[in-house]
Amino acid sequence: MGWLAFAFGVTALLYAAVGFGGGSTYTALLLLGGVAVGLVPAISLACNVIVVTGGTIRFARSGAMPWAKALPLIAVAAPLAFLGGLTPVKQGVLVILLGVSLLASAIALLVQPQTAKPVKLSPKLLLPIAAGLGYLAGVVGIGGGIFLAPILHLVRWAEARQVAATASLFILVNSLFGLTGQLIKGKGGEMLHAVADHWPLLVAVLIGGAVGTQIAVKTGPAALIRRLTALLVGFVAVRLLFGF
């Protein structure tokens, strides 16, 4: 558990510094650490909540949160995240979903939509996209912000800081609703006890996330960190999907 806690703390620090929760990387690390697949979504969502709470508050206090534009996305995603958490999924299906989600996360980490040519997309289409990401968040434990942010950048939805703020809030709310669904599905006390057994990971992300909210990752290191994280997440995805 020691190396896993250290890795979680570093992950939380790096992701919190750029407004994300780190759910995809927590999921990858948990799977590499041999944690039971059925527990992975709940632990990842709990870690997401701890990490992005501080960042969301920081964004809100700084005036960077575009509430009028962000709340409709949150409103359609949150109920679906809860339903996703409640959805019973067989282990084989969950493994495939996790593998595909992690592979998509790795691709999202490598994409640089801020500098790409803007894509025209009806604002109404963002709502079903947000809903789908919410459901995915509840099922597999990835908050969804890692997918939402590139899409918002690609359509020039708002300036970069507002997109980061929205992604942070999106992850927080989805993770709360998804975790609630996971706990109910897992007979509440039993699942909560299982998550609590991994308390060193929760403490690690609390410390790492607190430090991360106080710093800003510069462009160069952030790009390197993003690529290395994409390699880790992609490696675990391939292992899950192809069984090696």
N, C-alpha and C positions, 0 to 999 in steps of 0.2 A: 504493500500500500504506500510505502514511503516514496518510491520513484513516481508513482502515479499521482500522489498529492503534489509533489514538486512540479510535475508536468502540468497539472491542472492550474496551479498558481501562476506559472509563467504564461499559460494560455489565457487565463483571465486577465492578467495585466495587459497583454498585447491587444486583446480584443476590446477590452474596456476603453483603451486609449483611442480607439477609432469608432466607438459607439456600437459594437456588436457584443453578443453574449458568449460566443464560442461553442455553441451547441454541437456543431458538426465535428469539431475537434475533440470535445469531450466524448462524443459517441465513439469516434475512432479509437481514442485512448482506452476507453472502457472495454471495447471489444478486444483490443490487443492485450489488455490486462486480464482477460478471461472472465469478466463479469457476466453473469447470466443474461442472455439476450432480452428476456422479459423485463429485467430491471433497468436496462439501459435508458429507455425513453424517460422514465420518471427521474432518474438521477441527473440526466442531462438538463431536463426542464428545471429542476430545482436549482442547479448551478446557474442556469441562464437568469433565473429570477434574482438570485443574489448579485450577479455581476452587473446586470443592466439597470438595476434600481437606481444606483448612484448616478450612472450616466444620464438616465432619463431625467432625474431631478436637476442635474447640472444643466442639461440642455434647456429644460423648462425655465429655470431661473435666469438663464442668459438671454431669454427671449427668442431662441432659435427654433422653438417648436411651432410649426405651422398648424395650429390646432384645427382650424376650419377645414383644411385639406386632409389632415391626417385622421381625424376622428371617423369619417365615413369608412375608411379602409379598416380601421380597428373594429368598428361596429359590425362589419360583415365577417371579419376573420375570427373574432373571439368565440362566438357560438360554435363555429365549425371546429375550432381548436378543442373545445370542450367535448364535442361529439367524437372527434378523432381520438381523444384520450379515453373515451368510453368504448370505442370500437374494439371488440375482441378480434385479435389477429393471431392466427396460428404461427408458430415459431418459424416455419419455413417461409411463409409469406412475409413475415416481419424481417427476416434476414435479407430477402430480395429487396424489399422497400428500403431498408437501411442502406444496402449496397448501391442502389440506384440513386438515392438521395445524397449519399456521400460523393458519388461520382459527379453528380450535378453540382454539388457544393464546390468540388475541386475546380470544375470548369468555371463556375461563377467567380472564384477567387482569382482566376487568371485573366478574366475579361476586364478590359479597361473601357467601359462605356462612356466615361466622362469625355474622352477624346474622340470617340467615334462619331460618325455622322448621325444627327438626330433621327429618330424613327417616329413617324406619325402614328399615333394610337389614340383612339377615342377614350376620353376619361372614363366613360362608362365601362370599358373593358377592364379597367384596373380593379373594379369591385369584384368581379368573379375571380380574377387572378389572386387578389388578396384572400378571398374566401378559400380557394384551393390551397394556398400556402398555410392558412390557419389550420385546415384539416390535417395537412401533412405534418405540421408542427405537433399537433396533439398525438398523432400516431407514432412518429419516429423520434420525437424529442429534439428536433431542430427548429429553433424559433421562427424561422422563415425570413428574417431580415437579410440574411446573406443572399437570398434570391430576390427579395423585394428591392433592395438598394440598387443593384445593377439595372433593373427594369426602370426604376424612377429616374436614374441618371440617363438612361438611353432615350427616354421620351422627354428629357429636360423638364421634368415635373416641378423641380424647384432647385435652388442653388445647393451646393454640396453639403453645407452645414445643416440645412433644413432636411435634406434627405437622410443624413446621419441621425438626426434627432428623431425623425419619423421611424426609421428602422429600429432604433433603440426602444421606442414606445411600443412598436409592433411586436418586437421580441418579448418584451416584458408582459404585455397583456396576453399574448398567445401562450406564453409559458405558464402563466398563472392559471388560465382556463384549461390548458392541456394537462397540467399537473393535477388539477382538481379531478378531471375525468379519469386520469390514470389511477389516482388514489381510490376513487369510487369503484372502478373496475377491479382493482386489486384488493378488494375487501377492506379498504380504508386502513385500519390499524396494521394489518399485515404488511401492506406495501409501504406504509409510513415507517414502520419498524425497519424494513429492509433498506430503505433510503437512509434512515438514521444510522444504520450500521456502517455506512460509508462517510461518517461525519468528518474524517480528516480531509476528504475532498471538498466538502462544503466550507470548512474553515480555510482551506487553501485558496479557493476562489474568492472568498470574502476578503482576504488580505490582498490577493493579487488584483482583484477588481477595484478595491479602494485606492491602491497605488496607481492603477491604470487611469482612473478618472481624473487624477491630478497631473497627468503628463500628456504630452502629444507626441505621437510617433512621427518623425520627419519622413519626407517623401522617399528618400533612398532606402533606409532601413525598412520602412513599411512595405515597399515593393518586394524586398528580399524575403521578409517575413511571410508575406502573402504567398510567394512562390513555394517556399519551404513547407508552409502549411498545406498548400494544395497538393504537394507531393505526398505528404503523410496521409491526408484524407483520401487521395486517389489510390494509394497503396492499399489501405484498408478496404476500400470499395472493391478493388480487384480481388483481394483475398476472399471477401464475402461472396462475391458473385461467381467466382470460379473455383472456390474451394481449395486454395493453397496459401 
